[in-house]
Amino acid sequence: MFSTHFKRVAHSAVAALALSLAVTAQAEPTKVTYLLPAPPSLPAFAPWIIAKEKGYYQAEGLDLTFIAAKGGVDVAKQIGAGNALVGGAIGDTPIIVRPNGIPVRTVAVLGGGGVTMIATNASENIRSISQLKGKTLTVMSYSDTTYYALLASLRKAGLSKDDVDIQAAGPSGVWQLFSANKAQAMAGVPDWVINAEDAGLKYDLIPREQVFESMAQAILASDDAIENHPQIVRGVVQATLRGLQDIIDDPKAAAATFARAVPAYADKQASLEKTLRLYVEHVYAGQPVLGRIDPARLDAVRAFYVSERIVPRDTPLDELYSNQFIETPTAAK
């Protein structure tokens, strides 16, 4: 009797354990490598870092690992080569790489503005792109999309890259050389503008209308990922847009969340908040549906790159982007 009862209990325990393991296996999040164009600790990547810190990727059944590549073009090449399904760059990036046979598209763009700012040393009194002639400018790398946006801005003003001295200085050197007066200007993201200011430099921004209307940061996915792993792409897009919305809603609270995730910013929250507000004002603003790619804007950017021979040939517009992961109630909120 005891033996039979014991066996029943043992069988029940084994069955319960098996069921528990099955549920755990089912709930195990999908591991995803997400390539970023620079180190993930930069405030530029706050939407992603906040989304991870607040469990938004986890809620989509994803476990993201961020890995830094060498600029947005490198991110696109790695994704195109199958080394990752998704990554971050600027919305322009597919225009630059697709003619070279790299099969990536933009699947979300984080804001209606351009992420590239051209900052100048206030003591130089530079008020226009044309006044940069003969000056030294820093960029992160020659394979980052901000570099191409700078080239396009120079072209817009009738200058070529030979009219200026462009130094690729890496994600720290880009603002350090600028703040140390070793360059008169810098092309880069808002983070670096605030870094230079925190280092004691008084800066001016070249007016937005003179800077090439490139696009904000974007999520890129390979054609293969879009076709064969749409749930992963959708989950990454939706979770990241939740992180972006948090910043727009409350930059101060977002700065606190980011500092929790990146302890190096624990005592720099005021500066971090300033950076995020620069993003909200200049980059994230002006987008009726969060994340949605504006085909007309993309077309205008593409036309400029082609006409100025920054890219060798035209790519059909519908090969450059997909809004299929955006037009959902969550994204449109």
N, C-alpha and C positions, 0 to 999 in steps of 0.2 A: 504494500500500500504506500508506505513512505517512499519506496524506490520509484513507483509509478508517478507519484506526485512530484518527486524531485526531478524526474525526467521531463515532466510537463513544464515545470518552471524553467529548467535548463533550456528546453526547446524554445519556450517563449522568449527567454533572454537572448538566445542566439538570433531568433527571428527579429526581435526588436533592434538588436545590434546591426543586423544586416540592413534593415530598413533605414536605420539612422545613417549608416555608411552610404547607402544609396542616395538619401536626401542630401547628405554632405557633398557627395560627388556631383550631384545635379546642381547644387548651389555654388560649386567651386567657380570663382570668376575666371573669365578667359584672360590669359596673360597677353598683353599688347605692348610692343615697343613703339614708343612715340618719339620721333626724331625732332629735335629743336635746332634752330640755326645757330644758337649760342648757349652758354651755360644756363641751366634751368633756374638758377638762383636770381636771375635778372628780373626786376619788376615788369619788364616787357611781357613776361610770361605769366603774369598774375592770374589771368582767367583760368589757365590750366592748373596752376599750383593751388588756387583756391578751390577749384572743382575737385581736385584730388583730396585736399585737406578736409573738405566738407562731405566727402563720401559720395559725390555725384557720379563718378565713374563706377564705383562699387554698386550703386543703385541700378546702373545699366548692365551689371553683370561683368564688369571689366576691371582688370588689375593693370594699370598703366605704369610702365617704367620709362622715364624720360632719359634720353641720351643726346648729348650735344654733338652736332655735326659742324662743318666749317662753313656756315652761311647757308642761306636759303636755296641757292642753286645746288649745293652739295646735298642738302636734304632731298631735293627732287631727284637727283641722280641715284641716291641710295634707295629711294622708294621705287623708282623706275627699274632698278636692278633687282628688286625683290627682297632687299635686306630689311624692309619694314613695310607695313601696309599703309601707315599714315604718318604725317609729320607736319611741321609748321614752317611757313615761309611768308612771303607777301603775296597778295592776290595776283600780282603781275607775273609771278615766277613761271607758270606754265607757258606763257607767251614766249618767254626766253628759252625754255628747254625743249618744248614740244617740237619745234622745227628740227631739232637734233635727234628726234626719234625717242625721246624720253616720255613714256606713256603715263603722265600724271595730269590730274585736273584739280581745280579748286572746288572744294565741297562746302565751304563756309568762309565768309570774310567778316572779320570782327570790327565792324564799324564803317561809317560812310566816308571817313576822311582818309588821307594818306598817312602812313606811319613815319615816313622820312621827313625829318626836319633839317634845315640847314641853319646852324647857329654860327654866329661870328663873334669875335672878341669886340666888346662894346667900344674899346679904346681905338679900334681901327676905323670906326665910322663907316662901315660897309652897309649900304642900304639896298643894294641890288646885286643880282647874280653877275651882271656885267662887270661890277667892281671887284670880282674875285680874280680877274685876269692877273696872272703873275704871282698869285698867292699860293700858300701851302694849305691843303685841306686834308683832314684825316677821314678814313672810312674803316669799318671793321675788317673787311677783306675784299679782294677783287672778285670773289664769287658770292658775295651777299647781294641780295636784291636792292638794298639801299644804295649800293654802288651804282647799279644801273639807273636807279631813279635820279642819282646825282648827274650821271652822264646825260640823261634826258633833260634835266633842268638846265645844264650848260648849253645843250643844243638849242633849247627853247630861247636862250638869250644870245644865240649866235656864236657861242664859244665851243671849242672842242676840248678833249681831255689834255691835249698838248699845250693848251693855254694856261693850265694850272699845274701845280705839283701835287698829285694825289698820293698820299701815304696810307698803305694798308697796315693798321697798327694793332689789330686784335681787339677783343671786347673790352679790355681795360685800357690799352694804349690809345684807343680812339679818342677818349675824353681826357686821358692824362697828358698827352702831348699838347692837346688843345688848351687845357687849363694851365699848363706850364709855359705858355706863350711860344711853343715850338711850331705851332700851326695857327694861322689866322682864322680858320673856319673848320667846321666839322659837319659831316653829313651822318645822321644817325637817328636813333629812336629817342623819345623823351627822357628815358632813364639817364642817358649819357649827358643830356643837357643839364639835368638837375645834379648829376655827379660833378660836372664841371663847376656849377654854381656853388655847390657845397665845398669844393676845393678852393673857393675864394675868387672865382672868375666872374666878372660882370659880362653878361652876354646879351646879344640882340638876336632875334629870329628874322631871317629873310621872310618878307611877307608871303603868305600862303599862295597868293595868286601867281607868284613868280616861280614857285616850286612845282615841278612836274606833278600833275595830278595822278600819281600812282595810287596804289590801293593800300588798305590796312592789312594787318597780319591776317593770315588765312590758314585754314586747315587743308592740306593736300592729301589726296589718296590716289593710289595707282588705279588704272583701269581695271586691273584684276581684282583689287579689293572692292571696288564699287560693284562689280558684277558678281563676284563669288563670296564676298563677306560683307554684304550690305548692313547686317545687324551691328557688326563691329563699328563700321563707319558711322552709322546713325547714332550709336551709343556715345561715341567720342564727340560727335558734333553737338548732340543735345546736352550732354554733361558740361562741355566747355562753354556753351551759351548760357547755362545757368550760372557758371562762375563769372562770366562777363556781365550778366544782369546784376549780380550782387555788387560789382564794382560801380556800375552806373547808379544803382540805388543808394549806395552809401560808401563813398571812397574811404572814409575814416575807419568804419568797421572792417572793410576789405583789407585795409593796411594792417589792421590788428591780426586778421586771419593769416595773411601772407607772412607776417613776422613770426607767428606760431609755427608755420611750416618751414620757414627759413630763419633759424635763430640768429644768424648774423645780422638780421635787421631788427632785433629786439629793442635796441636803443636808438633806432633810426626811423621810428614810425612817423614823425612829423615830415621828414624828408620824403618818405615813402608815399605818404598821403598827397604831398605836393606833386609827385611824379604821376600818381594815379589820376589826380585831377587834370593834369596836362593831357593825359590820354582821353579822359572823358570829354574834355572840351574840344580837343583837336582831332582825335582819331575815332573814338567810339560814336560820336554824335552823327546825326543826319542819316540814320538808317531806319526806314519805316518798319521793316520786319527784320528783327535781329538775326544776323548771320547771312541774310539773303544776298546773293551776288547780283548786281545790276548789270544785265547784259550790255546796255548802252554804254555804261562807263567802261566796262571791260573792252568793248569794241573800240572806243576812242583811244584807250591806252595801247591796244594792239596796233591800231592804224599809225600812231605816232612812232612806235618802235620800228615798224616796217618802213615807214617813209624816211626815217632818219638812219636806216640801215643798221640799227642796233641789233636787230635780228635779221637773218638772211631772207626769210620768206614768210608769207602769210600762213596762218593755221586757221582752218574753219572754226568759227566762234564756238560752235557746240562741242568741239573737242577740248575746249579749254576749261569748262566748268560744268557743274551739275548742282541744281537746286533741289534735287529729289530728297535730300535729308533735312531740308529747312522748312518746307511748307507743311508744317504740322501744327496743331494747336499749341504745343509746348513752346515751339520756336516763335510763334506769332504773338504770344502773350505780351 
